[in-house]
């Protein structure tokens, strides 16, 4: 029989998350409260069962029900009954709960072993975490860059190495030192939470034809005609490449609830912007030097001036984006992949257009020569001029 729920505030236990914040847990009633004050519990017959937990809201009423037997969690009681059909959403909610509240209960064990005193690393949740990491590791080795695993190969190896050498801590604990067991529970829960979200995202276990149709539908949904038209023409295809990389990084960041993939991408983009800015600087010096050539015809001068404007635009945009890459590193920010893809493509595209126009102005000048009123000057490009222009242009393409 569950204990009587008479609204008593006695019996609460403080639990500390590895991140440092605390919550309260009632061992007899199996309820959790994030309020700093002891919550009054309403008389609810659904509370107090051994293998269930409930998270209380600000009004001291349950806002989340948890079933540790089948590893499900939901805001609705009927969704976490023992006889319900489990879904990915219920598993995701459960492991999210275990990530947020890992200090009051040990890792779940297999049915029939709940009462055993086996160590944490002998639980089936621990074995499941190792199994899923080995699966992702093999998938990364087999498919390499085509793999959609939520972890990198280095992360899989690091996690597996730690789990394979993990030792259960002694019973001695110190109040001033975070609990190793709680941190271990949070780590295993995070791995399984990430795996559950990955399973749902990629429709693991669905029919092959349905999976292919779903991927085709997603491709058609993301492939907008205007975006691809602009990317393929004005941006020389750079936006499509950026879009794929940004989408992958954001997906990994949401799955892991960490910014590792996003920071790595920003570092790569920062290096690309550095190369683009250096190339623009060289081209800008070449264009301004070319404008100083006496007797240049009007058309060549206009084309060169447009090239200078595009080069300045490339430099300004590149410097601004480099400045911003040091700021947009927070996982709670919402980004639009297409907008970011176009923004990070502008410096490169502007530089390429500037090079094309600069080359066109050089060729035009070599054909048209100087204006008629500049009789004392050469009407064609001499060898020395060609050598200087080609030398500067080659520096641009080598950046």
Legacy VTK file of the C-alpha trace (Angstrom):
# vtk DataFile Version 3.0
C-alpha trace
ASCII
DATASET POLYDATA
POINTS 399 float
0.000 0.000 0.000
1.334 3.463 -0.835
1.839 5.881 2.032
-0.938 8.242 2.936
-0.810 11.529 1.053
-2.028 13.913 3.704
-0.181 17.004 2.534
2.697 16.541 4.974
5.882 18.471 4.224
8.127 16.131 6.195
10.521 13.611 4.696
11.940 15.643 1.821
15.505 14.884 0.753
17.839 17.311 -1.007
19.493 15.969 -4.167
22.291 17.654 -6.099
22.680 17.536 -9.868
26.267 17.206 -11.227
25.858 20.699 -12.704
25.496 22.068 -9.185
21.797 22.858 -8.796
19.574 20.969 -6.366
16.075 19.568 -6.228
13.969 17.857 -3.575
12.789 14.259 -3.524
10.313 12.521 -1.232
11.447 8.861 -0.914
8.110 7.637 0.433
5.836 9.470 -1.971
8.252 9.245 -4.935
7.685 12.837 -5.979
10.173 15.481 -7.099
9.982 19.210 -6.596
12.262 21.899 -7.990
10.911 24.462 -5.541
13.344 25.621 -2.875
10.608 25.340 -0.275
8.988 22.076 0.717
5.895 21.575 -1.393
2.458 20.640 -0.124
1.345 17.475 -1.922
-2.250 17.001 -2.893
-3.959 13.686 -2.212
-3.391 11.860 -5.513
-3.855 8.061 -5.684
-1.450 7.901 -8.636
1.482 8.862 -6.412
3.534 6.722 -4.074
4.212 3.653 -6.237
7.668 2.142 -5.899
8.733 2.128 -9.552
7.115 5.452 -10.452
8.060 9.074 -9.942
6.174 12.305 -10.437
7.530 15.805 -10.957
5.538 18.516 -9.227
4.841 21.816 -10.928
4.716 25.270 -9.397
1.179 24.561 -8.167
2.353 21.388 -6.343
0.436 19.214 -8.795
2.117 16.530 -10.937
3.253 17.877 -14.305
5.173 14.756 -15.372
4.599 11.073 -14.631
7.495 8.609 -14.874
7.440 4.817 -15.136
10.857 3.299 -14.407
9.699 -0.219 -15.229
9.112 0.417 -18.937
11.174 3.627 -19.060
8.524 6.047 -20.156
7.531 9.544 -19.110
4.636 11.767 -20.075
2.447 14.569 -18.824
-0.523 12.201 -19.067
-0.928 9.339 -16.608
-2.497 7.013 -19.174
0.613 7.236 -21.370
2.850 5.626 -18.740
0.725 2.658 -17.739
2.443 -0.716 -17.773
0.323 -2.010 -20.656
0.678 0.914 -23.090
2.542 0.685 -26.373
5.833 2.508 -25.968
6.868 5.196 -28.439
10.079 7.089 -29.074
8.578 10.209 -27.496
7.959 8.365 -24.210
11.549 7.077 -24.138
12.920 10.528 -25.012
10.921 12.100 -22.182
12.121 9.409 -19.764
15.835 9.818 -20.452
15.404 13.586 -20.437
13.927 13.187 -16.950
16.898 11.041 -15.873
19.307 13.673 -17.222
17.596 16.401 -15.213
17.057 14.381 -12.026
19.844 11.766 -11.733
20.594 12.013 -8.014
17.630 10.375 -6.271
17.445 7.022 -8.053
19.951 4.568 -9.526
20.001 3.572 -13.173
17.044 1.362 -14.110
17.671 -2.359 -14.217
16.141 -5.080 -16.326
12.679 -6.377 -15.339
13.074 -8.763 -12.426
16.373 -7.246 -11.247
14.980 -4.062 -9.691
15.568 -5.303 -6.149
19.106 -6.574 -6.733
22.106 -4.807 -5.230
24.226 -5.043 -8.359
26.497 -2.048 -9.040
25.643 0.738 -11.455
27.844 -0.610 -14.230
25.948 -3.932 -14.098
22.596 -2.360 -14.989
21.090 -2.989 -18.398
21.008 0.791 -18.973
24.801 0.769 -18.748
24.996 -2.160 -21.170
22.531 -0.430 -23.495
24.703 2.702 -23.534
27.770 0.654 -24.489
25.794 -1.194 -27.145
24.513 1.967 -28.796
27.975 3.575 -28.706
29.481 0.495 -30.349
26.747 0.643 -32.984
27.499 4.294 -33.752
31.237 3.554 -33.792
30.825 0.726 -36.309
28.484 2.849 -38.416
31.063 5.651 -38.518
33.818 3.222 -39.503
31.647 1.605 -42.161
30.027 4.701 -43.686
32.578 7.378 -42.758
31.230 10.804 -43.773
27.907 9.287 -44.924
27.074 8.242 -41.362
24.410 10.244 -39.539
25.512 9.114 -36.069
24.965 11.772 -33.378
28.517 11.274 -32.062
31.845 11.574 -33.823
34.219 8.626 -34.022
36.505 10.308 -31.475
33.596 10.831 -29.071
32.529 7.181 -29.379
36.059 5.965 -28.665
36.451 8.324 -25.706
33.119 7.336 -24.154
33.653 3.609 -24.695
37.149 3.788 -23.231
35.782 5.445 -20.114
32.842 3.055 -19.737
35.024 -0.016 -20.270
37.410 1.078 -17.515
34.802 2.494 -15.134
35.107 1.417 -11.512
32.331 1.638 -8.964
33.260 4.191 -6.251
33.606 3.208 -2.625
30.721 3.862 -0.278
32.656 6.682 1.358
31.387 10.054 0.149
32.311 13.625 0.954
29.799 16.454 1.150
32.078 18.942 -0.589
32.750 16.653 -3.576
30.088 15.885 -6.233
28.912 12.290 -6.247
30.580 10.065 -8.838
27.563 7.761 -8.956
25.211 10.637 -9.743
27.526 11.923 -12.473
27.704 8.402 -13.902
23.900 8.149 -13.951
23.694 11.510 -15.722
26.278 10.414 -18.305
24.520 7.137 -19.147
21.161 8.925 -19.293
22.578 11.552 -21.657
23.930 8.877 -24.011
20.602 7.033 -24.115
18.663 10.309 -24.407
20.745 11.297 -27.438
20.288 7.833 -28.949
16.509 7.966 -28.434
16.255 11.346 -30.183
18.444 10.046 -33.015
16.204 6.979 -33.379
13.106 9.150 -33.741
14.744 11.667 -36.070
15.878 9.026 -38.557
12.880 6.720 -38.242
14.859 3.697 -37.081
12.876 0.485 -37.562
10.504 1.778 -40.242
9.788 -0.017 -43.504
12.487 0.450 -46.165
10.148 1.937 -48.782
8.572 4.240 -46.200
12.036 5.354 -45.123
13.064 6.115 -48.704
9.824 8.012 -49.325
10.323 10.003 -46.112
13.859 11.009 -47.090
12.624 12.018 -50.546
9.855 14.085 -49.004
12.302 15.799 -46.673
14.648 16.542 -49.574
11.821 18.117 -51.570
10.719 20.113 -48.536
14.149 21.639 -47.912
14.996 22.110 -51.569
13.370 25.395 -52.407
13.683 26.578 -55.965
14.635 30.149 -55.136
17.377 29.132 -52.714
18.980 26.735 -55.186
18.638 29.240 -58.018
20.435 31.940 -56.045
22.997 29.469 -54.740
23.794 28.005 -58.155
24.044 31.321 -59.995
24.905 34.307 -57.836
26.704 32.379 -55.070
28.482 29.756 -57.223
27.006 26.857 -55.225
28.653 27.916 -51.968
25.340 28.369 -50.148
24.294 24.762 -50.763
27.534 23.484 -49.256
27.178 25.788 -46.261
23.535 24.785 -45.830
24.404 21.079 -45.583
27.189 21.682 -43.070
25.152 24.104 -40.957
22.118 21.786 -40.922
24.274 18.833 -39.856
25.940 20.842 -37.087
22.613 22.154 -35.757
21.105 18.656 -35.846
24.046 17.227 -33.902
23.876 20.092 -31.415
20.180 19.467 -30.759
20.706 15.716 -30.404
23.621 16.003 -27.978
22.377 19.147 -26.233
25.976 20.333 -26.530
27.718 22.920 -28.724
30.736 20.835 -29.790
29.661 20.366 -33.412
28.570 23.998 -33.737
31.854 25.359 -32.359
33.809 23.089 -34.726
31.801 24.362 -37.695
32.290 27.998 -36.694
36.029 27.401 -36.420
36.070 25.996 -39.966
34.003 28.894 -41.295
36.318 31.348 -39.545
39.307 29.850 -41.373
37.467 30.088 -44.696
36.602 33.724 -44.018
40.253 34.455 -43.239
41.298 33.102 -46.645
38.541 35.094 -48.352
39.549 38.304 -46.576
43.205 37.863 -47.524
42.254 37.261 -51.148
40.041 40.348 -51.140
42.881 42.442 -49.731
45.241 41.378 -52.520
42.600 41.968 -55.192
41.783 45.384 -53.753
45.404 46.489 -54.058
45.512 45.148 -57.632
42.332 46.984 -58.626
43.390 50.313 -57.159
46.777 50.020 -58.872
45.067 49.251 -62.168
42.838 52.326 -61.797
46.003 54.451 -61.682
46.979 53.421 -65.219
46.920 56.627 -67.336
44.477 56.918 -70.200
42.178 54.046 -69.275
38.978 53.921 -71.304
35.673 54.676 -69.579
34.216 51.165 -69.810
37.262 49.491 -68.251
37.311 52.069 -65.479
33.629 51.486 -64.636
34.068 47.713 -64.566
37.115 48.056 -62.333
35.244 50.372 -59.964
32.427 47.817 -59.661
35.071 45.188 -58.906
36.471 47.423 -56.162
33.006 47.858 -54.633
32.418 44.093 -54.607
35.847 43.527 -53.071
35.123 46.022 -50.311
31.764 44.328 -49.739
33.516 40.967 -49.447
35.976 42.344 -46.895
33.313 44.108 -44.825
30.978 41.096 -44.780
33.810 38.692 -44.017
35.116 40.764 -41.115
31.616 41.150 -39.676
30.936 37.398 -39.878
34.316 36.643 -38.296
33.388 38.939 -35.440
30.016 37.215 -35.063
31.429 33.667 -35.074
32.893 34.360 -31.655
29.443 35.208 -30.280
26.920 32.713 -31.708
28.006 29.722 -29.629
24.972 29.197 -27.418
22.762 26.128 -27.728
19.618 28.057 -26.802
19.906 30.277 -29.882
17.564 29.595 -32.800
19.140 29.812 -36.242
17.743 29.585 -39.755
20.148 27.367 -41.745
19.313 28.896 -45.134
19.851 32.454 -43.915
23.183 31.550 -42.350
24.223 29.619 -45.456
23.610 32.636 -47.687
25.309 35.014 -45.237
28.501 32.941 -45.011
28.549 32.548 -48.821
28.521 36.284 -49.572
32.246 37.006 -48.932
33.386 34.190 -51.233
30.811 34.953 -53.934
31.561 38.691 -53.886
35.278 37.943 -54.204
34.728 35.636 -57.189
32.519 38.203 -58.937
35.136 40.882 -58.248
37.862 38.688 -59.777
35.705 38.052 -62.846
35.039 41.775 -63.338
38.673 42.675 -62.741
39.752 40.119 -65.332
37.147 41.469 -67.752
38.392 45.028 -67.279
41.984 43.948 -67.917
40.991 42.127 -71.107
38.820 45.048 -72.236
41.624 47.511 -71.662
44.070 45.345 -73.570
41.661 45.288 -76.531
40.458 48.905 -76.519
43.721 50.451 -75.416
43.903 54.042 -74.162
41.637 56.926 -75.036
42.394 58.751 -78.326
43.537 61.882 -76.504
46.413 59.968 -74.899
48.556 59.825 -78.061
51.782 59.936 -76.178
50.969 56.756 -74.306
51.009 53.195 -75.492
47.679 52.044 -76.916
48.148 48.434 -75.813
49.325 46.572 -72.792
53.036 46.129 -72.767
54.774 42.981 -71.560
55.738 44.599 -68.278
52.117 45.503 -67.523
50.870 42.000 -68.337
53.503 40.434 -66.098
52.550 42.668 -63.164
48.809 42.037 -63.555
49.229 38.286 -63.931
51.521 38.156 -60.904
48.990 39.952 -58.719
46.096 37.874 -60.065
47.954 34.638 -59.359
48.432 35.753 -55.763
44.657 36.131 -55.456
43.930 32.610 -56.680
46.610 31.094 -54.448
45.027 32.450 -51.253
LINES 1 400
399 0 1 2 3 4 5 6 7 8 9 10 11 12 13 14 15 16 17 18 19 20 21 22 23 24 25 26 27 28 29 30 31 32 33 34 35 36 37 38 39 40 41 42 43 44 45 46 47 48 49 50 51 52 53 54 55 56 57 58 59 60 61 62 63 64 65 66 67 68 69 70 71 72 73 74 75 76 77 78 79 80 81 82 83 84 85 86 87 88 89 90 91 92 93 94 95 96 97 98 99 100 101 102 103 104 105 106 107 108 109 110 111 112 113 114 115 116 117 118 119 120 121 122 123 124 125 126 127 128 129 130 131 132 133 134 135 136 137 138 139 140 141 142 143 144 145 146 147 148 149 150 151 152 153 154 155 156 157 158 159 160 161 162 163 164 165 166 167 168 169 170 171 172 173 174 175 176 177 178 179 180 181 182 183 184 185 186 187 188 189 190 191 192 193 194 195 196 197 198 199 200 201 202 203 204 205 206 207 208 209 210 211 212 213 214 215 216 217 218 219 220 221 222 223 224 225 226 227 228 229 230 231 232 233 234 235 236 237 238 239 240 241 242 243 244 245 246 247 248 249 250 251 252 253 254 255 256 257 258 259 260 261 262 263 264 265 266 267 268 269 270 271 272 273 274 275 276 277 278 279 280 281 282 283 284 285 286 287 288 289 290 291 292 293 294 295 296 297 298 299 300 301 302 303 304 305 306 307 308 309 310 311 312 313 314 315 316 317 318 319 320 321 322 323 324 325 326 327 328 329 330 331 332 333 334 335 336 337 338 339 340 341 342 343 344 345 346 347 348 349 350 351 352 353 354 355 356 357 358 359 360 361 362 363 364 365 366 367 368 369 370 371 372 373 374 375 376 377 378 379 380 381 382 383 384 385 386 387 388 389 390 391 392 393 394 395 396 397 398
